[in-house]
Amino acid sequence: LVALHSSRGHESPASRAFMRRSVLLTDAVVFFPAAVALARRSAPAAGRARPRALALVLLCPAFVLVDHGHFQYNCASLGLAAWAFW
């Protein structure tokens, strides 16, 4: 009924590179500016709180592993949500 083991989809090195680049581009356009704006608004300007807050958001292992390892666009929706809260 369903051919689970005979069809794996199209996975060439070029298609993987394209998918990784598209995730990084989406992050750069949507998520990174939203994270910077949110860190500027929520963290105090004095001291190291703002760079730390930004680093915690941008370097979250779950975002890096899931979005870039499995070609998902979770950070795009998080970026849009962050802009909505901003």
C-alpha positions as CSV (number, residue, x, y, z in Angstrom):
1,L,0.0,0.0,0.0
2,V,2.7,2.5,1.0
3,A,6.3,2.2,-0.2
4,L,8.2,3.4,2.8
5,H,11.5,1.8,2.0
6,S,11.7,2.3,-1.7
7,S,11.2,6.1,-1.9
8,R,13.2,8.5,0.2
9,G,12.6,11.6,-1.8
10,H,15.2,13.7,-3.6
11,E,18.4,14.2,-1.6
12,S,21.4,15.3,-3.7
13,P,24.3,17.3,-2.2
14,A,23.1,20.3,-4.2
15,S,19.5,20.1,-2.9
16,R,20.8,19.8,0.7
17,A,23.0,22.8,0.2
18,F,20.1,24.8,-1.2
19,M,17.9,23.8,1.8
20,R,20.5,24.8,4.3
21,R,21.1,28.1,2.6
22,S,17.4,28.9,2.4
23,V,17.1,28.3,6.2
24,L,20.1,30.5,6.9
25,L,18.7,33.2,4.6
26,T,15.3,33.1,6.3
27,D,16.9,33.3,9.7
28,A,19.0,36.3,8.6
29,V,16.0,38.1,7.1
30,V,13.3,37.4,9.7
31,F,14.7,35.9,13.0
32,F,18.0,37.8,13.6
33,P,16.6,41.3,13.2
34,A,13.6,40.4,15.4
35,A,16.0,39.0,18.1
36,V,18.1,42.2,18.0
37,A,15.0,44.4,18.3
38,L,13.6,42.3,21.1
39,A,17.0,42.3,23.0
40,R,17.3,46.1,22.6
41,R,13.8,46.6,23.9
42,S,13.8,44.1,26.8
43,A,17.4,44.2,28.1
44,P,18.8,47.2,29.9
45,A,21.2,49.3,27.9
46,A,23.9,49.5,30.6
47,G,26.3,46.6,31.2
48,R,26.4,43.2,29.4
49,A,22.8,42.2,29.7
50,R,21.9,43.1,26.2
51,P,24.7,41.1,24.4
52,R,24.1,38.2,26.7
53,A,20.3,38.1,26.0
54,L,21.0,38.3,22.3
55,A,23.6,35.6,22.4
56,L,21.2,33.3,24.4
57,V,18.5,33.7,21.8
58,L,20.7,33.4,18.7
59,L,22.9,30.6,19.9
60,C,20.1,28.4,21.3
61,P,21.1,24.8,20.5
62,A,17.6,23.8,19.8
63,F,17.2,26.4,17.0
64,V,20.6,25.6,15.5
65,L,20.2,21.8,15.5
66,V,16.5,21.6,14.5
67,D,16.3,24.4,12.0
68,H,19.6,23.8,10.2
69,G,19.9,20.0,10.7
70,H,16.4,19.1,9.6
71,F,15.7,22.0,7.3
72,Q,12.8,23.4,9.2
73,Y,11.8,27.1,9.4
74,N,10.9,27.3,13.1
75,C,13.0,30.5,13.6
76,A,10.9,32.2,10.9
77,S,7.7,31.8,12.8
78,L,9.5,32.7,16.1
79,G,10.9,35.8,14.4
80,L,7.4,36.8,13.2
81,A,6.1,36.2,16.7
82,A,8.9,38.4,18.2
83,W,8.0,41.2,15.7
84,A,4.4,40.9,16.8
85,F,5.4,41.3,20.5
86,W,7.7,44.1,19.7
